[in-house]
Amino acid sequence: MKNIDESYVIKKYDEGLSTIVLAKELGTYPKKIERILKKNGTQLRSRSESQKLAIKNGRAKHPTEGTVRSEEEKLRISMGVEKAWQDMDPKAREEFSEAAKERWDNIPADKKREMQEKAGRALRMAALEGSKQEKFLKKKLEEMGIEVVMHKKGLIQGNFEIDLLLPELNTIIEVDGPQHFLPVFGEDKLAEVIKMDSIKNGLLIAKGFCVIRVKYLSKHCSLSIQRKLWESVSEQVEKVSNRFPPKNKRLIELEIK
């Protein structure tokens, strides 16, 4: 087998050629190309990254391009994925999680920073425009003919903003993302958030509001999760609409996972 110019392999891989394309061009095997890249400290692309690059460069077609699915089909797929995860053997689930952690550990530091900054921007944008869950609930409630005000300020003392206000029902819906129960921004910040959430609950209830607080544990907002969210919230909204609860029962806590 002829000698392979390793600098050429690295250059072309960095330009976007896959190990398969390089192997064909150089008359060798993809594994040989991978060994050359690893030996020279080049981070190999994941399967997902390789597929995206191949689609971008026109070497492959998107697997679902042109496919139109009905809402029922989308829901079935979503529920199937969720069920597969729930039914997964604990050992297999742990191995899956460990593999994901390993992939994260192998991501270059600058790429991690970029991803974390993007996540931070998404959180700030959600704070300004509303999260997917808030927008989803607002849309569904309005379809029921219920007035909804998003991100209302000045309702209670302090610099508090209300996720969703249902003025006709004197009801508040708060959708708590991970920063409300996980140390996303550190333990001190989490303790402060928990304290402020508790104060917010107390002030709202004291002013006569019913508070439906949703602890959103899911990492995604799939159709099946949306269905769970809506079923849980709409059930409580209907109960409040039919009979406003006494003061000691005006904090309704839900979990979505």
N, C-alpha and C positions, 0 to 999 in steps of 0.2 A: 504494500500500500504506500502511495506517495506521501511525502511529508506535507503536513498541513500548516499553512501560515496562520499561527494563532492570533496574531495582531489583526489579520483580516477577519477572522471569525468574530472576534470581540467587536470590531468596528461595525460589521454588518448586523450583528445581533443588536447592538445599541441603536442602529438605524431602523430596526423593526423587523428584520428577517427572523423567521422562526428556526428552531433547531432542525426541523424536518426539511425546510427549504434549503438550509445551508448544507445539510447532509447530502441531499440529492445533488446539489451543485458541485460539492467536493468529492463525491463518490465514496461516501462513508456512511456511518450509522448515526442516528440522532443522539444515542447515548455517548458516542465518542465526542460529539460537539458539546454535550452537556458537561462531560468531564473536563474538556478544555476550558470552558467558561468558569466552572467551579474552581479549577486549579488557579485561575488568574483573578479570583475574587469577584467575579461578575455575579450579581444577584439574578437568579433565574426567575422569569415571569411565572405567575400562577396560571393555571388553566384558564381561569376567567379573564385574566389580563391578556393572555395570548389570543383568546377568541375575539375579544374586543378589538385588538390590534388587527387581526386578520380581516374582520368585518370592515374596519376603517380603511384598510389598504385595498379592499376589494378582492381579497383572496378567498373570502368565505361569505356566505349569505346568512343573515340573521335567522335563527331557527324558527322564530315566530312571525317573521315579517310577512305582512299581507293576511295574517290570520285574524279573523274577527270572531270573538267568542261572545256568547250571550251572558247576561248577568248570572243566570243559573249555572252555566258551565264554570264561570269564574269562581262562584261560591263553592261549587263541588271541589274544584282544584284546591282552593284555599282550605276547605275543611279537611281534605285528604292529607295535605301537608301537615296541618295541625295534629291530626289523628296519628300520623306516622311518627311524629315527634313524641306524642304522649305515650304511644304504645312501644316505643323503642326500649330495648333492654337497658337497664341502668348502666351496665358496663359499656355497652355500645354508645350510650349517650355521653358517658364520661370520656370515652376515647374520641368522640366527635368534638367535644369541648376542648380536650387537650390538643387535638390537631388544629383547632381554630386558634388556640393560644399560641401554639408553635408558629403558625403562619403570621400572627401578629408580631411575635418576637423577631421573626426574620425580616420584617419590613424595615427598610432603612430609616434612620432617625429623622431625616428631613421629610420623608414621606409620611411618617407618623405625625409630625408636627403639622403638616399640611392637612391631614385628615382631622386632627383635633381642632385646628382652627376653623375648618369647615363646619364641624359639629357645633362649635361655639357660636358661629355666625347663624347657624340654623336655629339654635336655642334663642338667640337674641331676636331673630326674625319672627319666631313663633310668639315671643313675648309682645311684639308689636302688632302682628297681623292675626294672631291666633294659631293654635296648633291644629293639626289635621283632625284630631279628635273633637276639639271645640267647634271647628267649622262644620264637621259632620253632624254633630248634635244640634247645632243651630239650624242647619238645613232641615233635618228631620222634624224638629219641633215646629218650625215655621210651616212645614207641610201639614202639620196637625192643626194649624190655625192659632198656634201659641206665639205671642210676641216675645222676641228674644233680643236683649241688648248685650252686646259683647264688650268686655273690658271697660265696664262702668267704673268711674272714679267718683270720690266724694260722697259715697253712700253712707260711710261710717267714718268715725274719727280716725285720723292717721292717713298715711300715704298708701292706702290699700286699693288695689284694683280687683274688680270682680270678674271672674272668667265669663260666666253667663248669668244674666239676670232675667228672670221671668216675672215681670212686674205684676201681671194680672193674678199670678198665683203666690206672690210674695215669697218667691223661692229663688235660691241661689244654687248654681251648679259649679263646682270647682273640680277641674280635671288635673290631678297631680301626676306630673311626670317623674322620672327617676331622681331628679335633683331634690325632690321632697322627701325621699326616704332612703337614698343612697348617697355616700360621700363623693358625689361627682366632682365637686369643687372643694373637697376637703372636709374633715370632721367638724371643724369650727363653723363652717358655713352651713353644714347640715343641721347642727344644733340650733343655729339662728333661724333657719327656715322652719324647723319644727315648732319652735317657740312662736314665731310670727303667725304660722298657720293656726295654732291654738288660740292666740289672741284674736285673730280674725274671726274664727268660729264663734267665740264668746261675744264679740261685739255685734255680729250679725244676728245671733239668736236673741240677744238682749234687746235688739231693735225690732224684734218681731218676725224675723225671716226664718224660713226653713232652709237648712243647708244640706245639699246632697253632695258629698265629697267622694270623688272617684279616685281610687288608688290604681293608677294604670301601670300594671306590672309587665305587660307584654312589650317586647322590643319592637313589635311591628304594628302596622295598622291594616292588616289584611281584611278581606271581606268577612271571614268567619269571626274575627275579633270585633269588627265593627258591629256585626249582628249581635254578639254577646253584649257589647257596650249599650247598644240601643235597647235591647230587651230589658236589661237591668235598669237603665235610667228611665225608660218610658213607663215601666211598671211602677216605679216610685213616684214619678210625676203624676200618674193617674191616681194613685192613692192620695197624694197631697191635694189634688184637684177635687177629689170626692169628699175628703174630710181632712181639713188642716190639722196637723198633729199638735198635741199639747207641748208646752215649752220644754219639758224634760225629754221629749222624743223628736226634737227638731234638728238633730244632727244625725243624718243618715249616711253611713259609710259603706261604700261598695268596693269590691276588688275585681279587676279585670285582668285575667292572665291566660 
